[in-house]
Amino acid sequence: MSGTNLIAFLRLAGSRPDVLESLRAKSKAEVVAAAAEHGLPFTEADFNGVVWELEERLADLRGDTFDSTFPLWRTMWGQHYLEFLVGDLLPALERARLLEPS
């Protein structure tokens, strides 16, 4: 359930510029707390496990090495991590059919 909440919260942040803007430079703990306030609770451990697993699966599907040279991470420069997750990672996961489109 909490993995589902994490994805739902990232999609919420992606569809609500005000939410994304308010959280973009916050700590992971603050993002987790905000998700709970929006009724989508998950833990930091859930966040780490779900995001890393999805990034690994995407890298494997794309034939990329999942290490510091993972090409998708290059799109993150100039963004905060949360912006990268909602603006780049989620769409890539949906295109790769690792997540159902929202």
Backbone as ProteinMPNN parsed JSONL, in Angstrom:
{"seq_chain_A": "MSGTNLIAFLRLAGSRPDVLESLRAKSKAEVVAAAAEHGLPFTEADFNGVVWELEERLADLRGDTFDSTFPLWRTMWGQHYLEFLVGDLLPALERARLLEPS", "coords_chain_A": {"N_chain_A": [[0.816, -1.204, 0.0], [1.917, 1.275, 0.797], [3.835, 1.749, -1.188], [2.192, 2.2, -3.351], [0.988, 4.516, -2.411], [3.2, 6.218, -2.454], [3.764, 6.495, -5.234], [1.329, 7.609, -6.007], [1.475, 10.001, -4.57], [3.716, 11.236, -5.777], [2.663, 11.604, -8.315], [0.586, 13.342, -7.657], [2.089, 15.57, -6.795], [3.261, 16.149, -9.235], [1.086, 17.007, -10.673], [0.233, 19.196, -9.35], [1.447, 22.174, -9.255], [1.816, 23.932, -7.09], [2.183, 22.278, -4.862], [4.499, 20.852, -5.595], [6.324, 22.985, -5.838], [6.371, 23.935, -3.2], [7.647, 21.873, -1.909], [10.015, 21.28, -3.197], [12.699, 21.835, -2.378], [12.839, 20.66, 0.062], [13.67, 18.427, 2.795], [13.927, 14.803, 2.668], [12.516, 13.704, 4.796], [10.694, 15.754, 5.34], [9.218, 15.75, 2.977], [8.074, 13.208, 3.127], [6.474, 13.595, 5.401], [4.721, 15.553, 4.398], [3.405, 14.083, 2.436], [1.944, 12.314, 4.032], [0.251, 14.175, 5.234], [-1.314, 14.74, 3.063], [-2.802, 12.521, 2.953], [-1.554, 10.278, 1.94], [0.314, 8.27, 3.099], [3.697, 7.118, 3.523], [6.866, 5.601, 4.234], [10.297, 6.699, 4.821], [11.959, 4.558, 4.247], [10.282, 3.085, 2.553], [10.157, 4.896, 0.441], [12.88, 4.96, -0.427], [13.264, 2.236, -1.157], [11.23, 1.719, -3.124], [11.662, 3.723, -5.121], [14.367, 3.262, -5.871], [14.178, 0.584, -6.76], [12.438, 0.862, -8.957], [13.97, 2.588, -10.571], [16.158, 0.902, -11.076], [14.894, -1.209, -12.461], [13.998, 0.197, -14.71], [16.446, 1.011, -15.823], [17.513, -1.518, -16.474], [15.627, -2.401, -18.36], [16.053, -0.509, -20.338], [18.571, -1.179, -21.065], [20.675, 0.015, -19.819], [23.422, 0.717, -17.613], [23.043, 0.547, -14.168], [24.312, 2.692, -12.382], [26.556, 5.277, -11.316], [26.612, 6.428, -13.797], [24.143, 6.276, -14.969], [22.127, 7.152, -17.579], [19.629, 8.567, -17.448], [19.777, 10.048, -15.137], [21.274, 12.238, -15.825], [19.487, 14.092, -16.722], [18.636, 15.26, -14.467], [20.236, 17.329, -13.521], [20.313, 20.664, -12.476], [17.814, 20.605, -11.485], [15.736, 19.969, -8.634], [15.678, 16.955, -6.701], [13.06, 15.91, -6.269], [11.641, 17.206, -8.291], [12.844, 16.007, -10.51], [11.962, 13.361, -10.124], [9.122, 13.557, -10.476], [8.886, 14.857, -12.929], [10.572, 13.626, -14.79], [11.354, 10.895, -14.138], [8.87, 9.476, -13.497], [7.331, 9.836, -15.975], [9.088, 8.444, -17.725], [9.015, 5.864, -16.653], [6.332, 5.268, -17.117], [6.257, 5.372, -19.937], [7.886, 3.192, -20.44], [6.271, 1.249, -19.584], [6.411, 0.308, -16.999], [4.992, 1.377, -15.024], [1.525, 1.96, -14.686], [-0.154, 4.376, -16.675], [-1.196, 7.528, -15.289]], "CA_chain_A": [[0.0, 0.0, 0.0], [2.717, 2.492, 0.887], [4.43, 1.989, -2.5], [1.119, 2.813, -4.136], [0.86, 5.887, -1.917], [4.347, 6.987, -2.939], [3.531, 6.82, -6.645], [0.198, 8.544, -6.045], [1.934, 11.305, -4.101], [4.55, 11.831, -6.824], [1.749, 12.07, -9.367], [-0.081, 14.535, -7.113], [3.058, 16.674, -6.869], [3.433, 16.485, -10.646], [-0.106, 17.673, -11.209], [-0.044, 20.382, -8.526], [2.664, 22.98, -9.174], [1.969, 24.525, -5.765], [2.738, 21.249, -3.976], [5.877, 20.617, -6.012], [7.121, 24.171, -5.497], [6.54, 24.04, -1.749], [8.458, 20.759, -1.41], [11.156, 20.995, -4.067], [13.988, 21.909, -1.688], [12.663, 20.113, 1.415], [14.326, 17.149, 3.075], [13.094, 13.632, 2.434], [11.604, 13.582, 5.939], [9.623, 16.746, 5.163], [8.38, 15.273, 1.872], [7.303, 12.088, 3.68], [5.45, 14.178, 6.277], [3.731, 16.212, 3.55], [2.601, 13.026, 1.812], [0.989, 11.854, 5.047], [-0.749, 15.231, 5.379], [-2.2, 14.643, 1.898], [-3.506, 11.247, 3.032], [-0.825, 9.272, 1.18], [1.495, 7.996, 3.919], [4.726, 6.13, 3.243], [8.038, 5.86, 5.062], [11.537, 6.95, 4.079], [12.411, 3.26, 3.738], [9.439, 2.799, 1.386], [10.608, 5.792, -0.623], [14.159, 4.471, -0.951], [13.098, 0.942, -1.806], [10.396, 1.799, -4.328], [12.311, 4.537, -6.162], [15.556, 2.564, -6.384], [13.764, -0.586, -7.528], [11.914, 1.31, -10.247], [15.088, 3.081, -11.381], [16.918, -0.273, -11.518], [14.114, -1.902, -13.491], [14.024, 1.025, -15.908], [17.794, 0.895, -16.397], [17.621, -2.845, -17.067], [14.785, -2.419, -19.556], [16.686, 0.347, -21.344], [19.901, -1.683, -21.364], [21.636, 0.927, -19.2], [24.033, 0.306, -16.364], [22.493, 1.322, -13.064], [25.391, 3.174, -11.522], [26.648, 6.746, -11.369], [26.52, 6.887, -15.183], [22.794, 6.049, -15.475], [21.854, 8.325, -18.425], [18.458, 9.36, -17.067], [20.143, 10.982, -14.071], [21.815, 13.472, -16.403], [18.389, 15.061, -16.873], [18.329, 15.835, -13.161], [21.05, 18.506, -13.214], [19.563, 21.913, -12.538], [16.519, 20.384, -10.852], [15.754, 19.288, -7.346], [15.385, 15.532, -6.896], [11.62, 15.697, -6.383], [11.259, 17.636, -9.642], [13.299, 14.948, -11.401], [11.091, 12.196, -9.981], [7.792, 13.764, -11.049], [8.943, 15.361, -14.301], [11.376, 12.793, -15.687], [11.31, 9.464, -13.846], [7.531, 8.914, -13.684], [6.994, 9.684, -17.39], [9.914, 7.395, -18.32], [8.471, 4.592, -16.186], [5.069, 5.036, -17.822], [6.581, 5.037, -21.325], [8.462, 1.849, -20.449], [5.191, 0.389, -19.085], [6.7, -0.207, -15.665], [3.88, 1.931, -14.245], [0.333, 2.31, -15.462], [-0.337, 5.837, -16.756], [-2.159, 8.062, -14.309]], "C_chain_A": [[0.852, 1.256, 0.0], [3.444, 2.791, -0.416], [3.429, 2.645, -3.435], [0.926, 4.263, -3.715], [1.999, 6.762, -2.415], [4.133, 7.418, -4.38], [2.389, 7.822, -6.767], [0.634, 9.93, -5.594], [2.828, 11.979, -5.141], [3.692, 12.349, -7.967], [0.987, 13.318, -8.914], [0.855, 15.736, -7.221], [3.277, 17.107, -8.311], [2.256, 17.225, -11.241], [-0.458, 18.945, -10.456], [1.24, 21.197, -8.38], [2.895, 23.61, -7.802], [2.585, 23.536, -4.777], [4.199, 21.014, -4.315], [6.771, 21.781, -5.613], [7.38, 24.246, -3.991], [7.475, 22.974, -1.19], [9.79, 20.572, -2.122], [12.499, 21.009, -3.365], [13.916, 21.367, -0.259], [13.431, 18.801, 1.555], [13.365, 15.999, 2.775], [12.083, 13.465, 3.574], [10.434, 14.552, 5.811], [8.685, 16.342, 4.032], [7.495, 14.125, 2.354], [6.173, 12.611, 4.572], [4.354, 14.852, 5.453], [2.83, 15.188, 2.866], [1.547, 12.517, 2.788], [-0.113, 12.886, 5.245], [-1.744, 15.221, 4.216], [-2.944, 13.309, 1.874], [-2.844, 10.12, 2.275], [0.455, 8.881, 1.926], [2.403, 6.91, 3.34], [5.926, 6.515, 4.09], [9.237, 6.204, 4.187], [12.071, 5.652, 3.501], [11.595, 2.84, 2.52], [9.914, 3.614, 0.192], [11.88, 5.254, -1.261], [13.984, 3.183, -1.731], [12.344, 1.019, -3.114], [11.11, 2.566, -5.442], [13.52, 3.809, -6.736], [15.178, 1.342, -7.208], [13.255, -0.177, -8.908], [13.028, 1.84, -11.15], [15.934, 1.916, -11.903], [16.195, -1.014, -12.625], [14.114, -1.124, -14.795], [15.386, 0.934, -16.591], [17.957, -0.446, -17.105], [16.841, -2.92, -18.373], [15.407, -1.618, -20.694], [18.057, -0.167, -21.769], [21.003, -0.798, -20.814], [22.234, 0.283, -17.958], [23.462, 1.179, -15.25], [23.613, 1.626, -12.08], [25.457, 4.687, -11.68], [26.557, 7.294, -12.79], [25.123, 6.67, -15.783], [22.341, 7.282, -16.255], [20.667, 9.18, -17.995], [18.805, 10.367, -15.984], [20.733, 12.27, -14.62], [20.739, 14.527, -16.581], [18.093, 15.784, -15.574], [19.102, 17.123, -12.896], [20.257, 19.778, -13.443], [18.173, 21.801, -11.937], [16.751, 19.871, -9.433], [15.3, 17.854, -7.591], [13.893, 15.268, -7.065], [11.116, 16.11, -7.768], [11.669, 16.587, -10.676], [12.354, 13.745, -11.334], [9.758, 12.396, -10.682], [7.84, 14.182, -12.519], [9.67, 14.471, -15.283], [11.203, 11.297, -15.417], [9.922, 8.869, -14.072], [7.148, 8.792, -15.154], [7.812, 8.583, -18.078], [9.413, 6.012, -17.91], [7.158, 4.261, -16.885], [5.324, 4.675, -19.283], [7.124, 3.619, -21.444], [7.461, 0.799, -19.956], [5.548, -0.332, -17.793], [5.701, 0.316, -14.655], [2.729, 2.177, -15.192], [0.239, 3.833, -15.531], [-1.382, 6.302, -15.753], [-3.43, 8.488, -14.984]], "O_chain_A": [[0.547, 2.208, -0.719], [3.66, 3.96, -0.738], [3.777, 3.535, -4.212], [0.724, 5.137, -4.558], [1.784, 7.924, -2.762], [4.305, 8.592, -4.707], [2.474, 8.774, -7.542], [0.21, 10.931, -6.172], [2.704, 13.184, -5.362], [3.965, 13.414, -8.522], [0.771, 14.238, -9.703], [0.45, 16.8, -7.69], [3.459, 18.293, -8.585], [2.407, 17.981, -12.201], [-1.346, 19.69, -10.871], [2.036, 20.938, -7.477], [4.04, 23.801, -7.393], [3.416, 23.915, -3.951], [5.046, 20.979, -3.423], [7.87, 21.569, -5.099], [8.485, 24.583, -3.564], [8.037, 23.152, -0.109], [10.613, 19.771, -1.679], [13.379, 20.235, -3.744], [14.828, 21.59, 0.537], [13.788, 18.159, 0.568], [12.157, 16.195, 2.646], [10.925, 13.123, 3.334], [9.302, 14.201, 6.143], [7.478, 16.57, 4.121], [6.309, 14.072, 2.031], [5.046, 12.12, 4.502], [3.175, 14.731, 5.785], [1.626, 15.407, 2.733], [0.393, 12.313, 2.412], [-1.28, 12.526, 5.406], [-2.888, 15.648, 4.373], [-3.632, 12.994, 0.903], [-3.484, 9.107, 1.989], [1.557, 9.133, 1.438], [1.943, 5.93, 2.755], [5.995, 7.631, 4.605], [9.202, 6.025, 2.97], [12.583, 5.64, 2.382], [12.146, 2.301, 1.56], [10.056, 3.099, -0.917], [11.958, 5.107, -2.481], [14.497, 3.051, -2.842], [12.776, 0.444, -4.114], [11.156, 2.103, -6.582], [13.684, 3.744, -7.954], [15.789, 1.085, -8.245], [13.602, -0.801, -9.911], [13.034, 1.576, -12.352], [16.378, 1.943, -13.05], [16.809, -1.406, -13.618], [14.218, -1.714, -15.871], [15.46, 0.794, -17.811], [18.482, -0.5, -18.217], [17.338, -3.441, -19.372], [15.306, -1.994, -21.861], [18.643, 0.344, -22.723], [22.138, -0.851, -21.286], [21.623, -0.585, -17.335], [23.405, 2.402, -15.377], [23.824, 0.918, -11.096], [24.494, 5.303, -12.137], [26.438, 8.506, -12.972], [24.939, 6.86, -16.985], [22.182, 8.352, -15.667], [20.697, 10.399, -18.163], [18.192, 11.432, -15.914], [20.697, 13.297, -13.942], [21.034, 15.722, -16.59], [17.391, 16.796, -15.563], [18.645, 17.944, -12.1], [19.61, 19.946, -14.476], [17.434, 22.784, -11.884], [17.837, 19.4, -9.095], [14.616, 17.574, -8.576], [13.503, 14.477, -7.923], [10.263, 15.437, -8.346], [10.918, 16.313, -11.612], [11.989, 13.18, -12.365], [9.303, 11.511, -11.406], [6.914, 13.882, -13.272], [9.42, 14.545, -16.486], [10.94, 10.522, -16.336], [9.797, 7.861, -14.766], [6.674, 7.731, -15.56], [7.283, 7.864, -18.926], [9.389, 5.092, -18.727], [6.902, 3.102, -17.209], [4.679, 3.772, -19.816], [6.859, 2.925, -22.426], [7.769, -0.392, -19.918], [5.061, -1.43, -17.522], [5.572, -0.228, -13.558], [2.922, 2.551, -16.349], [0.525, 4.512, -14.544], [-2.318, 5.577, -15.416], [-4.353, 8.96, -14.32]]}, "name": "protein", "num_of_chains": 1, "seq": "MSGTNLIAFLRLAGSRPDVLESLRAKSKAEVVAAAAEHGLPFTEADFNGVVWELEERLADLRGDTFDSTFPLWRTMWGQHYLEFLVGDLLPALERARLLEPS"}
